[in-house]
Amino acid sequence: ITKMKSFVIALALASAVAYEDENSGYCLGHKATGAICLQGSTLAEKLPAAFEACFAGGERRTKAAAGNRGGDDMTCYSFDDIMAWVEQEFVDDGCVLKHIGWMDAEGNHLEDEIHADLATLAEGVQAGLSEQAVADCVAEKMAEGAEKYGHCDSAYTEEEGAVLMDVFTKIAGYKCFMGQLKEACGTFIDTEYVEPLIMSLYN
């Protein structure tokens, strides 16, 4: 986990962790799972104040819709429109990161602070994280994006294309790691709490 890009990990852990397993017969909301998976860590101490400061009334801020960015939409949006969407899409994450000390005012991630906080996470949560699995997921998503939007290459300058590639790689990494973190959190809860509880009912 220490080798994984700090930006991706920061975005993932700054978001609430939601876990719902339809096959297990129970469902936990993001507040419950977040509290369980981050308990005892420095993040458990920092995040409540950050959420209070960033989300008025406990709600995530409304994000501006800069066009449809999913589904079957194959429109070649302008560079400015895409960057505006990215800024709005991750405005909440950026606010949280700055409040917990993982990002400075210029948007640079602070690796020493990030790694110090990650080192306090439960070993059971960290055990479910795989750098290679995230890398494979990112490669798959980037390949899918290239196939779907390859016809848009000529719409951007070389410099814009390089910026977009960097941005999309980070977004893919964020989504891949977030999915893995949810799974790792769910496995941790199953192993440490649910399974022992079930076993106790039969003993």
Buried (B, 14 or more C-beta within 10 A) or exposed (E): BEEBBBBBBBBBBBBBBBBEBEEEEEEBEBEBBBBBBBEEBBBBEBBEEBBEEBBEEEEBEEEEEBEEBEEEEEEEBBBEBBBBBBEBBBBBBBBBBBBBBBBEEEEEBBEEBBEEBBEEBBEBBBEBBBBEBBBEBBEEBBEEBEEEBEEBEEEBEEEBBEBBBEEBBBBBBBBBBBBBBBBBBBBBBBEBEBEEEEEEEEE
